Amino acid sequence: MTAQKPISHFINGHENPGTGERTQPVYNPATGEISGHLRLANRDDLDTTVAAAKKAAESWSQTSLAKRTTVLFKFRELVSAHVDELAALITAEHGKVLSDAKGEIGRGIEVIEFACGIPQLLKGAYSDQASTGIDVFSFREPVGVVAGITPFNFPVMVPLWMCPIAIATGNAFILKPSERDPSAAILLATLWTKAGLPDGVFQVLHGDKETVTGLLTHPDVDAISFVGSTPIAQYVHETATAHGKRVQALGGAKNHAIILPDADLDNAADHLSAAAFGSAGERCMAISVAIAVGDAADSLVSKVQERALAIKVAEGTEPDADMGPVITRASKERIIRIVGEAAESGANLVVDGRDLVVTGKEDGFWVGPTVLDNVTTDMTAYTEEIFGPVLTVVRVETVEEAIELINSNPYGNGTAIFTSSGSNARKFQRGVHVGMIGINVPVPVPVAYHSFGGWKNSLFGDRNIYGEEGVAFYTRGKVVTSRWPEPAHASEASYAFPSNS
C-alpha cells in the first residue's frame, strides 16, 4: 500500500491545514490506491486566504519592477532545479509518464521566462505637448487579487501559464488546483517563498465547488483565470462576471486533424498517435478526431492501428512507458461506455483498449489506445469530449468538406492539417474557425510569447492566457493628462468643454 499523506493549503507563506473538517481522498491512478487525504477549505479558510492576498497585493503592487523580476528569475531557477521532484508528484497523482510530466514543466518554465521580461511589457506611452503645455501619458496597473482555478491534466503547466504573469504585473494570486492531483501546487508555493516572494502573494487553497463559488463571488477577488470543461467554464464566466470580476475561462475541445492524400502518411500516423494517446488523451489539445480525406483513409487507418498496438501502457515511472492510466475510475468507465456506444452504432472498432490489464496493477484506472473508424457526427464518440486515449476517424471526400466539418463543431480550441500542399494549408488556416492551428503540427500549443486560447465554446471571455494577452488581462490602463502652468497663467480656466490646441 502507498503511504497516505495529509495535504494542506498554503496560506500566507506557510502550509496550513485550515479549519475545515472535510477531506477528500487523492488516488494513485496506476494502482487505484489512496495516496493522500486533501483538506478542503471552508468559508473561514477562504476569507483568511483572500484577506492575506488583498493585504499582500497592496504592498506587492508598489514593489519595483527590478525587485519583482529578481524574484521571478530566482523562481525560474528553483523550478528548473526541482523538475524531477515536480514530475514525480505529477506522475504519482495524475498518472502520466515521467517524460510527459517533465515536458509540461518545461512549457511552464517558458512562461516564467516570458514574465521575467515584464519591465519591457509594462512600458507605457507618452505624448509630449499633446495640447499647449499639456502632456499625456498612460501605463498599466495590476487588478489586485487574482484567483486561478486549474484542471487536473496539467497540475504544473497551467498554473504556470497564469501565476508568473499575474505576479510579475503586481497582483496577488490564489491557486485553487484540481483536488485530484494537488501536491505539485504546494511545492510550487514553497519554491515561490524560497525565491523571496512576500507572504500572501502566492497562496494555494484546496476545495471543491463550494470553494470555487466562494472565489467567484468574493467581493475582494478582482479577476478569475480558469481552465476546465466547457460547462464549468460557462458557469465560471457567468457567475464571476455577474459579481463584477474580470474573467478568462478556457473550456473544452474536440480537436480535429485533417489528413490529405498528399501528406506523408507515415509522418501523419506517427504524430496522430502521439497526439491522441499521449498523456492517455487527457489534454485539451489532444487530437481526438482524424478527418481522413479521400484516398488517404484506408492507408492512414492501417498505419495508426499499427502504432496504437505498439504503445506500451504502464505505470508512469517505468522508463519505457509510453502512456499511463486515466485519472479516475469514473473516467475509465465513461470512456468504455462511449466506445461501446460507438461500436453499437456502427463504428468500426479497429483497436479496442477497453479490456487492457496491466500485470501487478490490476486495480489501476487503465484504458488502452483505442481507434474507431467510420465514425459519424451523431455518435457520442464524436459529440462528446472523451478526454481519453480514443482516436475517432471520420471520412470525407474533399478538404472543403473537412473544413466545414470542423467549423460546424461547437468547439474551436485547436486543429491541424497534414499536407504537402501550401495552397491547401493556406486555405485551411484561413478557413477554419479555430483559435490555434497546426500545419503538419498536431498539437499547436503556442510558445509563451504568443498566447493560448480557442474560439466558440472553448473560450469564455475576451482575453487568452499568457503572452501579451495575459499581461493585458492581469492589468488595467490608466491615462494621466498633466499641465504645469506658469504662475502668471495658472487661472486660465474656461466653462466650455476643453479643446486641444
Order of alpha helices (4+ residues) and beta strands (2+ residues): beta-beta-beta-beta-beta-alpha-alpha-alpha-alpha-alpha-beta-beta-beta-alpha-beta-alpha-beta-alpha-beta-alpha-beta-beta-alpha-beta-alpha-alpha-beta-beta-alpha-beta-alpha-beta-beta-alpha-beta-beta-beta-alpha-beta
